[in-house]
Amino acid sequence: MRGHIGRILPVALALFAAFITLMVSVASTVDEALPRTGAAPAPEPAPAADPDHGDETVAVPGTDLMVSVDAVYPGGRTASWIESGASTRERTAIPAGSRASAATAAAAQCRDRAYALATWRVKGRLSWTYNPSAAPAAVGRSALTEIKASAQALVAGQNVCRLPGPFKVTQAYQSTTKRAPAVVATSRSTSCGKEDGASVVGWKRMSSTALAVTCTWWTRAGQVVSADIAINTRYAWFTKRPSRCSSSFDLRSVLVHEWGHAYGLNHVSPTRHGSQVMASTIPACAVVRTLGAGDHAAMRKLYGVR
């Protein structure tokens, strides 16, 4: 019996050691495949009512680049949200033209300093082009002006809270282009195409429920290489709020949000921080064109003020 055990025991120990070695190897491989988040706050949970919602960061095969997919979604006066480890309070995002005064909306923006950071940032300046193809007739002539204004609103730190600006980063419109944004958004998934060294803003008919989607390519060192923004033509858009607005969306408000993603800002909860530009949903007809205190704090954290 002792001889039998003596023969089996070394084999068992060898198998156990091999198993442990395999597990350590697999764990290391998985860890290296994940993006490094550093000390950035964890992203907030996604709206339960929207299966499309959910931002994603993946490695670009065969390169040292990472790519992030971010989107903003339509929402009602209050948005359904799941809060992890905290009590849930419904907070109303105040559309322009509601009974609440502009002063009330501004006060809400300036009280709330919540923000979340991504793991990338722009170094110096982000240059971009615009593809006007497929732009809805209602905004075709004014869209570029509003997109330029939205990018400038972010880097200039435009706000009603008397907070300083501009930030130590810039943006530059270059020209129109025939390139399409490298964004693929369907009802089942959202993904990014191949990085081509150009940042493009344009229009696409997407079956996704997202109003707009941003793909940001960045190095493992955290520097943005390019960013594409696709605006969904399945929705109605305006650049000047109509007197009888019911189901259309403000182009500049949505684009300030999307530029925020390109420059390294993440979503905050619309139920707790609905007055901020980086809330993940925006109500129809709402106009949120200036940075809230939280949006401003995020940009100041990343870039500082001139």
N, C-alpha and C positions, 0 to 999 in steps of 0.2 A: 504493500500500500504506500509506504513512504517513498519507495523508488518510483512508483507511478506518479505521485504528487510532485516529486522532484523533477520528473520529465515535463509535466504539464505546466508547472509554475513559471519557468523561464519563457515559455511560449506565450502564456497569458500576459506576462509583464511586457513582453515585446509588442504584442498587439495593442495593449493599452497605451504604451508610449507612442506608437504610430498614430493612434486615434487622436491623442492630444496634439501631436504635431500637425495633423491635418486640420483640426479645428482652429488652431492658432493661425495657420496659413490662410484659411478661408476668411477668418475675422479680419485679418490685415488687408486682404484684397478688397473686402467690402468697404472698410473704412477709407481706403485710398480712393475708392470710386466716388465717394460722396463729396460734395462741395464743402469747402471749409467755411464755417459761419463766423468764426472769430467770436467777438463779444457782442455782435449785433443782436438786438432783441428778437425773440422767436416770432414768426408771423402769427397773426391772430387767426382764429378758426374761421372757416368759410360759412356763408349763409346756407343753412340747411335746405332751404327751398329751391336752391339753384344747383343742380348737379353739374352744370358747366363750370361753376365757380371753382377756382383753385389754381394758384400760381405754381409754376414748376421750374426748377433749375436742373439742367442736365449737362453732362460733358459732351463736347462736340467730338465725335470719333476721329482719331488720327491727328488731333491738334491739341494745343495747350489751352484752347478756349473753352469757356463755359457759356451757356446761353440760358436766359431766363425769359419765361413767358408770363406776362402780367396783363390784367384786363380790368375794366370797370363795367359795372352792370347797372341796368335800370332798377329802380326801386320805388316803392310807394311812399306815402307820407311817413310811414314807419317801416323799417326793414326787419324781417325776421332774422335772428342771429343766435347762435349758440355760444354762450360764454363759458370757457373752461375755468373751473375753480373760482368763479365769481358770480355774484348775483346779477341777474339780467334786468336791465332797465331799458325800456323803449325810449328812444330819443328822436324827436321829430326834426328832420332836416327841413328848413323853412324855405319854400320856393319864393322867388320874387313875385310880388303882386298879391301875396296872401295878406291876411289881416294883421299879421305881425309886422311891426315897423322895421325899416331898414336899420334903425339904431339897435333894435332887439337882436337882429341877425348878426350885426357887427359885434355886439357885446358877447354873444355866444362864441363867435370865432376867436375873439381875443382872450377869453377866459380859458379856453381849452389848449393845453400845451402838450397833448399826447402826440407821439410820433413813433414810427418804426423804421429802422434802417435796413437796407439790403447790404450785400457784401461787395458792392462795386461803386465806383465813382468816376466822374469825368475829369480828365486831366487837362486843364486849360480851357479848351473850347470844343464844343460839339458842332460840326458843320453838317448841314442836311439839305436835301432836295425835296421837291414836291411833285407828285404825279396827279394832275387834275382829272385824269381819265375816270369816268364813271361817277364824278361828283354830282350829287342831286341838283336839279335845276334850281331849287329854292335857295341854294347857298353857293352855286357854282361861281358866281362873280366875286363873292366876298370871302370865300373859304380861305384863300391864301393869306389874306389880311388878318383873319382871326387866328390862323395857325401861327403866324409870325408873332402876333400879340400874346398868344398863350405861352410860347417859348420865352419871350422877353419878360412876361409877368413872373415866371419862375426864377430866372437868373437875376432879375432886378429886385426880387423880394417884395413885389408890390403887395401892400396890405393896408388895412384900415385901422391898424392897432398902433400906429406910430413907431413901428419897429424899424431898425436901420437897414439899409441896403445901398448898393447891390452887393451880391456875393462875389467871392473871388473865383468866378468861373463864368464863361460866356457861351453864347450860341451864335451861329451864323447861317442864315439862309443863303444858298448858293445859286440855285436855278431850278427850273422845271426839269423833269426827267421822264423818260418812258419806262424806266424800271418800276416794277411793282414791289410793294413791301413783301418781304419774305416771311409771310405769316399764313398759316393754314389753320383755320378755325371752323370746326364742324360741330354738330350737335353732340357728337361722341367724344371728340378730343380736340386739343389745340396744340399746335407744334410750330417750330420755326424751320425755315429752309436754310440754305447755305449762306454763310456770311460772305459778302462780296466787297467789303471795304467801304460801302456807301450807306449812309443813313437816309432812309426814304420814308416820307409820309404820304399816304394815299388812301384810296377808297376801294373797298371790296364788299361784294355780296357774300356774307358769311351766315351759315345756318346756326352758328353759335348764338347764344342769347346775349353775348357781350356787346356793349356799345362800341368799344374799341379795344384793340389788343396791341401790346408792345412786346417786341422781341429785342432783348438787349444782349449783345455779345461782349464778353469781357474776359480778360486774362485771369489766370489763377492768382496773379498779384493784385487783382481787384481793379484794373484799369479798363474802362469802356473802350471798345474798338469801334462799334457802331450800334445803332438802334433803329429799328423799323417800326412804324406805327401804321396799323390798318384800321380804318374807320368803317363801321358796318353800315352799308346802304339799305339794310332791311328796316332801318328806323327813319323817322322823319326828323330833320334837323333845322335849326334856325341860327342866325347870327344876330338878329334883332328880335327880341321876344314879342310874339304876336299878342294883340290885345285879347284874343280869345284862344289862349293856349290850353291844350288838353293832353296831348300825347306826343309832343315833339321835344327834342333835347338841344341844349345850348352847346354849340360846337366848341366855343372857347373854353367853357368850364370843363368839358370832358378832356380837351387836349392839355390843359394845365395839369390835370391829373396824370395823363399818359407821359408827358414830359417829366413829371416827377419820378416816374418809374425809371426812365432812361438815365436820370441823374442820381439814382440811388435811394429813392424813397420807397417804402413798402406801405401796404394797406393798414388802415386803422378801422376799427369797428364802426359801421354807420349808426348803430343803435346807441353807442356811447359817445361817438365823436363825429356826428353827422354834419357838423358845421365846417369840418376840415376838408380841404381839397382832396386829401388822400383817403377819405372814406371810400369803401369799395363799391358803394352803390350811390346813385344820384337820382332823385325823383324827376319825372318829366316836368318840364317847364322851369326847373330850378336854375338859378344863376349864381354860381360860386366861382368867381373869376379871380379873386385875390386870395393870398395865402392866409390861413389861420395862424394862430400863435404856435400851434404844434408843427404845422408845415414849415413855418419860418425857422423854428428851433432845429428841425431836422437838417435843413439846408445850411444853416449857420454851423451846425455841428460838423458837417462834411466839408464845408468850403470856407467858413469864416466870412467876415464882412470887410469890404474895401474901406 
